[in-house]
Amino acid sequence: MIMASWNEILTRLGETPSPYDQIRREYVKQLSAKTGRNTIVSYSSWLQKSISAGGRFDFGINDYDKTGFMTCIHKLDKDKGLDLILHTPGGDVSATESLVTYLKSIFGNDIRVIVPQMAMSAGTMIACSAKSIVMGKESSLGPIDPQYGMYRAHGIIEEFNTIQRLFETNQAQAQAWIPILSKYNPTLIGECQKAIDWASGLVKDWLKTNMFLGDTAADAKAQQIVDYLSNHALTKSHSRHIHADKLKSLGLVIEDLEADNEFQDIVLSIHHATIITFTNTNAVKIIENQNGVSFISSLN
């Protein structure tokens, strides 16, 4: 028996697409027909469902997503490259590294990321691995400063440095920080720094080997971008929305979504159709290609 993909097995089990799926897939197919490229949508419903999910679902990028991408890449013409339409709050750095490595092993450097609204944190890391990023006036990326558990790695280091300076300059004030200091285990600061170096190093390497490949100033350009995106002192918040004009000024290769009206209309139609799917169904994460092959996670 020939091995079947995840989607083919669901079809054999009698799964049928809903009207939401049919309409959304029509637009994805239209975009691929216009560009002549493979198109994969990777969307999370964290803006619609994070509260109602009650902590029962991981909305971010995780290792399970690779099964979805494997499903959608199966039988595609790999020579046509990939347009990845991305909407995500971020996710796990190790899963992000693994996913980018997988996508590059299939499509090489011929990957373009399209961000209709938001690709934050690890989503920004994925965008920086592409040869270019398509963004509209409403689109945003975010800082790549990693989280350590429930806390920002940069924030933990900043707090520790503040305490350290107080112990050196003002012993009386420093005493008030002892209860805070007690929450840190001996290896925490080192682990936070490793997490920061890991995320920053990945993004710098991806920029140098794709977006800035062949550029004599690739190292300096990549470092300037990483220095801003990973610097909490500059971005102020992990949830900071960084728009196209700022990203262009940093040196990222940004294509304007508004430059082609037809292209913009189809991309935004895909975005709206996917958000409506999340709003009116139990779907919480969708990975889907132009052939209607889907990997959809739902709350039930």
Residue frames as qw, qx, qy, qz and C-alpha x, y, z in Angstrom:
[[0.000, 0.887, 0.462, 0.000, 0.00, 0.00, 0.00],
 [0.381, 0.500, -0.029, 0.777, 1.29, 3.47, -0.93],
 [0.297, -0.358, -0.508, 0.725, 1.81, 5.77, 2.05],
 [0.003, -0.789, -0.465, -0.401, -0.93, 8.40, 2.37],
 [0.137, 0.344, -0.278, 0.886, -0.58, 11.89, 3.82],
 [0.050, 0.244, 0.675, -0.694, -2.46, 13.06, 6.91],
 [0.414, 0.300, -0.003, -0.859, -4.96, 14.90, 4.70],
 [0.504, 0.138, -0.716, -0.463, -5.54, 11.88, 2.44],
 [0.226, -0.138, -0.927, 0.267, -6.27, 9.67, 5.45],
 [0.215, 0.315, 0.462, -0.801, -8.84, 12.17, 6.74],
 [0.484, 0.258, -0.353, -0.758, -10.47, 12.19, 3.31],
 [0.436, 0.022, -0.883, -0.174, -10.72, 8.40, 3.36],
 [0.100, -0.237, -0.813, 0.522, -12.32, 8.62, 6.80],
 [0.013, 0.692, 0.689, 0.216, -15.08, 10.78, 5.35],
 [0.204, -0.588, -0.195, 0.758, -13.97, 14.25, 6.43],
 [0.358, 0.662, 0.481, 0.450, -15.60, 16.85, 4.19],
 [0.274, 0.067, -0.105, 0.953, -14.73, 20.55, 3.95],
 [0.036, 0.700, 0.555, -0.449, -17.04, 23.15, 5.43],
 [0.352, 0.865, 0.276, 0.229, -18.18, 26.25, 3.47],
 [0.271, -0.922, 0.221, 0.167, -15.55, 28.21, 5.42],
 [0.630, -0.316, 0.581, 0.406, -12.84, 25.84, 4.20],
 [0.595, 0.498, 0.539, 0.328, -14.07, 25.95, 0.60],
 [0.171, 0.973, 0.118, 0.099, -14.11, 29.74, 0.38],
 [0.405, -0.807, 0.364, 0.229, -10.74, 30.12, 2.11],
 [0.681, -0.125, 0.613, 0.382, -9.14, 27.55, -0.17],
 [0.527, 0.734, 0.370, 0.216, -10.45, 29.26, -3.30],
 [0.013, 0.990, -0.137, 0.007, -8.51, 32.40, -2.37],
 [0.563, -0.564, 0.547, 0.255, -5.33, 30.46, -1.53],
 [0.701, 0.264, 0.577, 0.326, -5.56, 28.76, -4.94],
 [0.336, 0.915, 0.188, 0.121, -6.06, 32.16, -6.62],
 [0.233, -0.902, 0.332, 0.149, -2.91, 33.55, -5.01],
 [0.646, -0.272, 0.636, 0.322, -0.81, 30.60, -6.11],
 [0.611, 0.564, 0.491, 0.258, -2.18, 30.92, -9.66],
 [0.153, 0.988, 0.014, 0.023, -1.26, 34.61, -9.72],
 [0.274, -0.824, 0.481, 0.118, 2.29, 34.19, -8.40],
 [0.787, 0.406, -0.462, -0.055, 3.09, 30.80, -9.94],
 [0.138, 0.441, -0.765, 0.450, 4.47, 29.80, -6.55],
 [0.498, -0.343, -0.788, 0.114, 3.51, 27.34, -3.86],
 [0.259, -0.533, 0.138, -0.794, 1.41, 29.00, -1.16],
 [0.520, -0.300, -0.767, 0.227, 1.04, 27.80, 2.41],
 [0.345, -0.693, -0.006, -0.634, -1.09, 29.53, 5.03],
 [0.545, -0.147, -0.698, 0.440, -0.02, 29.15, 8.66],
 [0.263, -0.566, -0.035, -0.781, -2.48, 30.86, 11.01],
 [0.291, -0.205, -0.798, 0.486, -3.14, 30.85, 14.74],
 [0.272, -0.695, -0.474, -0.467, -6.37, 32.04, 16.39],
 [0.449, -0.221, -0.542, 0.675, -4.73, 33.44, 19.54],
 [0.081, -0.075, 0.046, -0.993, -6.49, 36.79, 19.03],
 [0.592, -0.229, -0.362, -0.682, -9.91, 35.12, 18.82],
 [0.844, -0.238, -0.437, -0.198, -9.64, 32.08, 21.09],
 [0.392, 0.325, -0.670, 0.541, -6.91, 32.42, 23.75],
 [0.354, -0.255, 0.465, -0.771, -9.39, 33.30, 26.51],
 [0.851, -0.014, -0.025, -0.524, -12.05, 30.77, 25.58],
 [0.748, 0.267, -0.604, 0.067, -9.39, 28.04, 25.26],
 [0.681, -0.681, 0.117, -0.242, -8.60, 28.47, 28.94],
 [0.233, -0.683, 0.692, 0.013, -5.00, 27.36, 28.59],
 [0.844, 0.048, 0.525, -0.099, -5.99, 24.11, 26.85],
 [0.777, 0.548, 0.208, 0.229, -4.22, 24.87, 23.59],
 [0.488, -0.455, 0.243, 0.704, -0.76, 26.04, 22.54],
 [0.459, 0.843, 0.225, -0.168, -1.42, 28.81, 20.03],
 [0.053, -0.833, 0.446, 0.322, 2.26, 29.37, 19.35],
 [0.648, 0.518, -0.545, -0.121, 4.72, 27.70, 17.01],
 [0.651, -0.439, 0.593, -0.181, 5.52, 24.22, 18.32],
 [0.170, -0.319, 0.886, 0.291, 6.90, 20.89, 17.13],
 [0.499, 0.395, 0.753, -0.167, 3.42, 19.62, 16.25],
 [0.392, 0.767, -0.012, -0.508, 3.24, 22.26, 13.51],
 [0.027, -0.488, 0.758, 0.433, 5.87, 20.42, 11.51],
 [0.378, 0.236, 0.895, 0.022, 3.38, 17.61, 10.91],
 [0.387, 0.772, 0.357, -0.356, 1.10, 20.22, 9.35],
 [0.172, 0.774, -0.408, -0.454, 3.85, 21.54, 7.10],
 [0.235, -0.220, 0.912, 0.254, 4.88, 18.02, 6.10],
 [0.440, 0.485, 0.741, -0.151, 1.25, 17.33, 5.18],
 [0.354, 0.854, 0.155, -0.347, 0.98, 20.48, 3.07],
 [0.022, 0.711, -0.574, -0.406, 4.37, 20.15, 1.37],
 [0.543, 0.008, 0.832, 0.109, 3.75, 16.53, 0.34],
 [0.529, 0.487, 0.643, 0.263, 3.39, 16.34, -3.47],
 [0.145, 0.933, 0.039, -0.328, 4.12, 20.05, -4.10],
 [0.728, 0.548, -0.010, 0.413, 6.41, 21.05, -6.95],
 [0.607, -0.614, -0.090, 0.496, 9.42, 22.09, -4.87],
 [0.495, 0.125, 0.272, 0.816, 10.96, 24.05, -7.77],
 [0.019, -0.750, -0.408, -0.521, 8.19, 26.68, -7.50],
 [0.143, 0.286, -0.421, 0.849, 9.47, 28.02, -4.18],
 [0.316, -0.546, -0.756, 0.176, 7.22, 28.95, -1.29],
 [0.155, -0.490, 0.042, -0.857, 5.11, 31.91, -0.23],
 [0.380, -0.320, -0.795, 0.349, 4.33, 31.45, 3.46],
 [0.269, -0.624, -0.155, -0.717, 1.38, 33.53, 4.72],
 [0.495, -0.094, -0.701, 0.505, 2.04, 33.84, 8.44],
 [0.385, -0.632, -0.010, -0.672, -0.10, 35.00, 11.36],
 [0.779, -0.216, -0.540, 0.232, 1.24, 33.93, 14.76],
 [0.412, -0.900, 0.053, -0.136, 1.99, 35.19, 18.29],
 [0.054, 0.703, -0.695, 0.142, 5.38, 33.44, 18.23],
 [0.968, -0.130, -0.133, -0.170, 6.32, 30.24, 19.98],
 [0.827, -0.447, 0.263, 0.216, 9.10, 27.89, 20.91],
 [0.095, 0.814, -0.480, -0.313, 12.60, 28.77, 19.64],
 [0.366, -0.271, 0.871, 0.186, 13.69, 25.15, 19.20],
 [0.558, 0.485, 0.671, -0.051, 10.54, 24.34, 17.19],
 [0.334, 0.896, -0.006, -0.291, 11.10, 27.48, 15.11],
 [0.111, -0.652, 0.683, 0.309, 14.69, 26.52, 14.36],
 [0.459, 0.022, 0.881, 0.108, 13.61, 23.02, 13.37],
 [0.516, 0.682, 0.489, -0.174, 10.79, 24.31, 11.15],
 [0.236, 0.879, -0.254, -0.327, 13.00, 26.82, 9.33],
 [0.254, -0.454, 0.816, 0.252, 15.64, 24.13, 8.82],
 [0.527, 0.287, 0.800, 0.003, 12.99, 21.83, 7.35],
 [0.455, 0.820, 0.253, -0.239, 11.54, 24.48, 5.02],
 [0.095, 0.817, -0.470, -0.320, 15.00, 25.47, 3.77],
 [0.406, -0.234, 0.863, 0.192, 15.85, 21.80, 3.14],
 [0.524, 0.507, 0.685, 0.006, 12.84, 21.63, 0.79],
 [0.365, 0.886, 0.277, 0.071, 12.79, 25.06, -0.87],
 [0.618, 0.177, -0.048, 0.764, 16.32, 26.32, -0.29],
 [0.164, -0.274, -0.207, 0.925, 16.39, 30.11, -0.11],
 [0.157, -0.242, -0.516, -0.806, 13.34, 30.54, -2.35],
 [0.267, -0.578, -0.744, 0.200, 11.00, 31.34, 0.54],
 [0.041, -0.380, -0.025, -0.924, 9.02, 34.56, 0.89],
 [0.152, -0.415, -0.781, 0.442, 7.00, 35.37, 4.02],
 [0.152, -0.498, -0.350, -0.778, 3.75, 37.34, 3.72],
 [0.183, -0.286, -0.687, 0.642, 2.45, 39.01, 6.89],
 [0.105, -0.630, -0.523, -0.564, -1.12, 40.35, 6.47],
 [0.441, -0.827, -0.141, -0.319, -1.37, 41.36, 10.13],
 [0.397, -0.774, 0.454, -0.195, 1.06, 40.02, 12.76],
 [0.901, 0.112, -0.371, 0.196, 4.03, 37.66, 12.98],
 [0.333, -0.856, 0.275, -0.286, 5.40, 38.25, 16.44],
 [0.608, -0.573, 0.547, -0.055, 8.45, 36.91, 18.33],
 [0.551, -0.150, 0.773, 0.277, 9.32, 33.52, 16.79],
 [0.566, 0.688, 0.452, 0.027, 7.10, 34.51, 13.83],
 [0.125, 0.952, -0.225, -0.164, 9.47, 37.43, 13.28],
 [0.442, -0.494, 0.707, 0.246, 12.36, 34.98, 13.39],
 [0.641, 0.313, 0.680, 0.171, 10.74, 32.94, 10.61],
 [0.387, 0.904, 0.172, -0.063, 10.15, 36.11, 8.57],
 [0.098, -0.869, 0.438, 0.206, 13.83, 37.01, 8.92],
 [0.600, -0.199, 0.733, 0.251, 14.81, 33.61, 7.47],
 [0.631, 0.622, 0.463, 0.018, 13.09, 34.47, 4.17],
 [0.515, 0.193, 0.293, 0.782, 14.50, 36.16, 1.09],
 [0.085, -0.273, -0.065, -0.956, 11.94, 38.97, 1.55],
 [0.013, 0.414, 0.780, -0.470, 8.94, 39.88, 3.68],
 [0.085, -0.463, -0.490, -0.734, 5.67, 41.21, 2.26],
 [0.161, -0.442, -0.627, 0.621, 3.91, 43.64, 4.62],
 [0.028, 0.742, 0.462, 0.486, 1.05, 46.10, 4.38],
 [0.038, -0.576, 0.201, -0.792, 0.52, 49.34, 6.24],
 [0.722, -0.493, 0.055, -0.482, -1.40, 47.38, 8.89],
 [0.921, 0.029, -0.363, 0.142, 1.22, 44.61, 9.26],
 [0.235, -0.828, 0.435, -0.264, 3.72, 44.24, 12.06],
 [0.749, 0.109, -0.593, 0.274, 6.55, 42.09, 13.31],
 [0.581, -0.794, -0.007, -0.178, 7.81, 42.09, 16.89],
 [0.138, -0.748, 0.633, -0.142, 10.89, 41.84, 19.11],
 [0.825, 0.154, -0.542, -0.041, 12.75, 38.53, 19.19],
 [0.099, -0.481, 0.690, -0.531, 13.79, 38.75, 22.84],
 [0.535, -0.119, -0.823, -0.148, 12.97, 35.27, 24.15],
 [0.658, -0.545, 0.080, -0.514, 10.78, 34.28, 27.07],
 [0.298, 0.235, -0.880, 0.287, 12.09, 32.08, 29.88],
 [0.064, -0.391, -0.853, 0.339, 9.09, 30.34, 31.34],
 [0.041, 0.838, 0.544, -0.006, 6.57, 33.10, 32.05],
 [0.240, -0.858, 0.026, 0.454, 9.20, 35.84, 32.11],
 [0.557, 0.812, -0.152, 0.085, 11.26, 37.78, 29.58],
 [0.861, -0.049, -0.121, 0.492, 14.87, 36.64, 29.58],
 [0.315, 0.513, -0.079, 0.795, 16.03, 40.24, 29.14],
 [0.441, -0.721, -0.049, -0.532, 13.83, 41.37, 32.03],
 [0.889, -0.424, -0.118, 0.127, 15.32, 38.78, 34.38],
 [0.708, 0.136, -0.086, 0.687, 18.87, 39.85, 33.48],
 [0.042, 0.643, 0.012, 0.764, 18.00, 43.55, 33.87],
 [0.646, -0.686, -0.083, -0.323, 16.48, 42.93, 37.29],
 [0.895, -0.254, -0.103, 0.352, 19.49, 40.91, 38.42],
 [0.524, 0.351, -0.053, 0.774, 21.88, 43.63, 37.23],
 [0.244, -0.739, -0.047, -0.626, 19.88, 46.27, 39.13],
 [0.813, -0.575, -0.069, -0.055, 20.14, 44.23, 42.33],
 [0.835, 0.013, -0.074, 0.545, 23.83, 43.66, 41.77],
 [0.270, 0.561, -0.041, 0.781, 24.49, 47.41, 41.36],
 [0.485, -0.740, -0.044, -0.464, 22.55, 48.19, 44.54],
 [0.893, -0.396, -0.085, 0.196, 24.60, 45.72, 46.55],
 [0.677, 0.185, -0.033, 0.711, 27.71, 47.51, 45.29],
 [0.138, 0.444, 0.022, 0.885, 26.47, 51.07, 45.93],
 [0.427, -0.381, 0.177, -0.801, 23.67, 51.07, 48.50],
 [0.213, 0.019, -0.959, 0.187, 23.52, 48.14, 50.92],
 [0.280, 0.211, 0.583, -0.733, 20.46, 49.52, 52.73],
 [0.620, 0.358, -0.107, -0.690, 18.31, 49.69, 49.59],
 [0.416, 0.299, -0.826, -0.236, 19.66, 46.38, 48.40],
 [0.164, -0.019, 0.895, -0.415, 18.18, 44.58, 51.41],
 [0.590, 0.321, 0.285, -0.684, 14.68, 45.20, 50.04],
 [0.631, 0.450, -0.467, -0.426, 15.57, 43.16, 46.96],
 [0.136, -0.336, 0.923, -0.127, 16.64, 40.05, 48.87],
 [0.636, 0.227, 0.641, -0.365, 13.15, 38.41, 48.64],
 [0.673, 0.656, -0.088, -0.331, 13.21, 39.02, 44.87],
 [0.212, 0.638, -0.736, -0.074, 16.73, 37.68, 44.54],
 [0.450, -0.205, 0.832, -0.251, 15.72, 34.51, 46.38],
 [0.795, 0.385, 0.296, -0.363, 13.41, 33.49, 43.52],
 [0.544, 0.684, -0.456, -0.165, 16.37, 33.04, 41.18],
 [0.958, -0.191, 0.157, 0.148, 18.11, 29.70, 40.99],
 [0.472, -0.611, 0.373, 0.514, 21.91, 29.72, 40.53],
 [0.450, 0.029, 0.669, 0.591, 21.80, 28.91, 36.80],
 [0.331, 0.762, 0.533, -0.159, 18.89, 31.17, 35.76],
 [0.072, 0.860, -0.165, -0.477, 20.91, 34.18, 34.59],
 [0.219, -0.384, 0.770, 0.460, 23.17, 32.00, 32.49],
 [0.368, 0.363, 0.847, 0.126, 20.21, 30.17, 30.95],
 [0.260, 0.858, 0.310, -0.317, 18.53, 33.49, 30.08],
 [0.009, -0.744, 0.431, 0.510, 21.67, 34.75, 28.37],
 [0.306, -0.095, 0.880, 0.350, 21.95, 31.50, 26.41],
 [0.372, 0.617, 0.690, -0.069, 18.32, 31.87, 25.26],
 [0.172, 0.894, 0.001, -0.414, 19.02, 35.43, 24.08],
 [0.134, -0.569, 0.667, 0.461, 22.20, 34.41, 22.28],
 [0.414, 0.166, 0.879, 0.165, 20.42, 31.43, 20.68],
 [0.380, 0.767, 0.500, -0.136, 17.55, 33.47, 19.20],
 [0.086, 0.894, -0.193, -0.395, 19.81, 36.33, 18.10],
 [0.289, -0.430, 0.758, 0.396, 22.36, 33.98, 16.58],
 [0.482, 0.363, 0.788, 0.122, 19.74, 32.13, 14.56],
 [0.328, 0.877, 0.297, -0.187, 18.26, 35.31, 13.12],
 [0.054, -0.809, 0.412, 0.416, 21.66, 36.76, 12.26],
 [0.375, -0.196, 0.839, 0.341, 22.71, 33.55, 10.50],
 [0.452, 0.551, 0.700, 0.034, 19.42, 33.30, 8.58],
 [0.217, 0.923, 0.063, -0.313, 19.67, 36.93, 7.43],
 [0.153, -0.681, 0.585, 0.413, 23.26, 36.48, 6.25],
 [0.315, -0.104, 0.896, 0.294, 22.57, 33.25, 4.37],
 [0.306, 0.569, 0.745, 0.165, 19.37, 34.31, 2.57],
 [0.122, 0.936, 0.308, -0.116, 18.11, 37.90, 2.63],
 [0.035, -0.927, 0.305, 0.217, 21.65, 39.35, 2.50],
 [0.853, -0.047, 0.425, 0.299, 23.37, 36.48, 0.70],
 [0.634, 0.433, 0.271, 0.581, 26.17, 37.85, -1.51],
 [0.049, -0.957, -0.050, -0.280, 26.05, 41.30, 0.10],
 [0.566, 0.343, -0.452, 0.598, 29.53, 42.39, 1.21],
 [0.157, -0.387, 0.397, -0.817, 27.92, 44.19, 4.17],
 [0.672, -0.303, -0.596, -0.319, 25.77, 41.20, 5.14],
 [0.556, -0.222, -0.643, 0.478, 27.30, 40.75, 8.59],
 [0.077, -0.041, -0.265, 0.960, 26.93, 44.41, 9.56],
 [0.454, -0.198, -0.317, -0.809, 23.36, 44.62, 8.20],
 [0.682, -0.297, -0.659, -0.114, 22.29, 41.46, 9.99],
 [0.442, -0.174, -0.573, 0.668, 23.89, 42.61, 13.25],
 [0.117, -0.096, 0.075, -0.986, 22.10, 45.98, 13.11],
 [0.612, -0.264, -0.437, -0.604, 18.73, 44.26, 12.72],
 [0.697, -0.258, -0.646, 0.174, 19.40, 41.74, 15.49],
 [0.286, 0.004, -0.437, 0.853, 20.69, 44.47, 17.82],
 [0.346, -0.161, 0.002, -0.924, 17.37, 46.29, 17.55],
 [0.718, -0.202, -0.466, -0.475, 14.96, 43.36, 17.52],
 [0.747, -0.202, -0.592, 0.226, 16.61, 41.65, 20.49],
 [0.262, 0.139, -0.400, 0.867, 17.24, 44.77, 22.61],
 [0.254, -0.674, -0.691, 0.061, 14.49, 45.18, 25.21],
 [0.259, -0.524, -0.178, 0.792, 15.88, 48.57, 26.17],
 [0.032, 0.133, -0.417, -0.898, 15.02, 49.79, 22.66],
 [0.297, -0.284, -0.748, -0.520, 11.78, 47.94, 21.94],
 [0.321, -0.300, 0.350, -0.827, 10.46, 48.40, 25.54],
 [0.730, -0.011, 0.455, -0.510, 7.96, 45.52, 25.33],
 [0.339, -0.082, 0.904, 0.248, 7.91, 41.98, 23.96],
 [0.389, 0.601, 0.696, -0.050, 4.51, 42.80, 22.43],
 [0.016, 0.638, -0.150, -0.755, 5.80, 45.91, 20.62],
 [0.691, 0.583, 0.425, 0.045, 4.35, 46.18, 17.10],
 [0.282, -0.517, 0.408, 0.698, 7.12, 47.08, 14.64],
 [0.624, 0.669, 0.295, -0.275, 5.78, 48.30, 11.30],
 [0.814, 0.417, 0.232, 0.331, 7.17, 48.14, 7.78],
 [0.248, 0.914, -0.123, 0.295, 8.74, 51.62, 7.65],
 [0.465, -0.758, 0.448, -0.094, 10.82, 50.98, 10.76],
 [0.874, -0.091, 0.453, 0.154, 11.84, 47.55, 9.51],
 [0.665, 0.674, 0.102, 0.304, 12.90, 49.03, 6.17],
 [0.011, -0.930, 0.280, -0.238, 15.01, 51.61, 7.99],
 [0.689, -0.528, 0.497, 0.012, 16.77, 48.77, 9.81],
 [0.069, 0.526, -0.746, -0.403, 17.66, 47.22, 6.45],
 [0.530, 0.154, 0.828, -0.099, 15.18, 44.36, 6.10],
 [0.077, 0.007, -0.667, -0.741, 13.97, 43.62, 2.55],
 [0.317, 0.427, 0.664, -0.526, 10.29, 44.54, 2.79],
 [0.028, 0.249, 0.672, 0.697, 7.92, 44.33, -0.18],
 [0.317, 0.103, 0.264, -0.905, 4.86, 46.59, 0.00],
 [0.318, 0.342, 0.880, -0.090, 1.61, 44.65, -0.05],
 [0.323, 0.755, 0.316, -0.475, -0.10, 47.68, -1.59],
 [0.084, -0.494, 0.549, 0.669, 2.22, 47.70, -4.61],
 [0.190, -0.046, -0.838, -0.509, -0.06, 45.26, -6.50],
 [0.530, -0.111, 0.175, -0.823, -3.79, 45.78, -5.95],
 [0.839, 0.014, -0.411, -0.358, -4.84, 42.34, -7.15],
 [0.570, 0.141, -0.716, 0.377, -2.19, 40.63, -5.03],
 [0.095, -0.170, 0.514, -0.835, -3.22, 42.70, -2.00],
 [0.680, -0.100, -0.053, -0.724, -6.91, 41.89, -2.50],
 [0.829, 0.013, -0.546, -0.120, -6.27, 38.14, -2.63],
 [0.403, 0.159, -0.693, 0.576, -3.93, 38.16, 0.40],
 [0.258, -0.131, 0.407, -0.866, -6.41, 40.13, 2.48],
 [0.776, -0.063, -0.263, -0.570, -9.25, 37.88, 1.32],
 [0.704, 0.050, -0.685, 0.180, -7.26, 34.88, 2.59],
 [0.142, 0.146, -0.592, 0.779, -6.68, 36.70, 5.87],
 [0.495, -0.113, 0.154, -0.848, -10.32, 37.66, 6.34],
 [0.815, -0.017, -0.441, -0.375, -11.60, 34.21, 5.34],
 [0.585, 0.075, -0.723, 0.360, -9.24, 32.56, 7.82],
 [0.058, -0.115, 0.507, -0.852, -10.19, 34.89, 10.67],
 [0.666, -0.081, -0.078, -0.737, -13.89, 34.29, 9.93],
 [0.757, 0.019, -0.650, -0.062, -13.19, 30.54, 10.06],
 [0.333, 0.063, -0.699, 0.629, -11.71, 30.96, 13.52],
 [0.286, -0.104, 0.267, -0.915, -14.58, 33.16, 14.67],
 [0.735, 0.018, -0.071, -0.675, -17.36, 30.84, 13.52],
 [0.887, 0.059, -0.453, -0.071, -15.86, 27.37, 14.04],
 [0.795, -0.593, 0.111, 0.069, -13.84, 25.42, 16.62],
 [0.790, 0.388, -0.097, 0.466, -10.66, 25.71, 14.52],
 [0.439, -0.864, 0.045, 0.243, -7.73, 27.20, 16.42],
 [0.248, -0.612, 0.555, 0.505, -4.80, 26.67, 14.05],
 [0.801, 0.542, 0.225, -0.118, -4.76, 26.21, 10.28],
 [0.234, -0.512, 0.637, 0.527, -1.90, 25.12, 8.01],
 [0.681, 0.529, 0.480, -0.160, -3.04, 24.81, 4.40],
 [0.326, -0.252, 0.539, 0.735, -1.71, 24.83, 0.83],
 [0.339, 0.339, -0.242, -0.843, -3.07, 25.96, -2.55],
 [0.359, 0.014, -0.856, -0.372, -4.31, 22.46, -3.38],
 [0.677, -0.420, -0.142, -0.587, -6.74, 22.45, -0.47],
 [0.746, -0.076, -0.602, 0.275, -4.56, 20.16, 1.62],
 [0.294, -0.737, 0.147, -0.591, -5.03, 21.22, 5.24],
 [0.531, -0.121, -0.716, 0.437, -3.90, 20.46, 8.76],
 [0.304, -0.599, -0.067, -0.738, -6.49, 22.02, 11.08],
 [0.299, -0.106, -0.793, 0.519, -6.38, 21.85, 14.87],
 [0.399, -0.567, -0.286, -0.662, -9.55, 22.51, 16.87],
 [0.298, -0.454, 0.537, -0.645, -10.52, 22.79, 20.52],
 [0.810, -0.093, 0.416, -0.402, -12.53, 19.56, 20.37]]
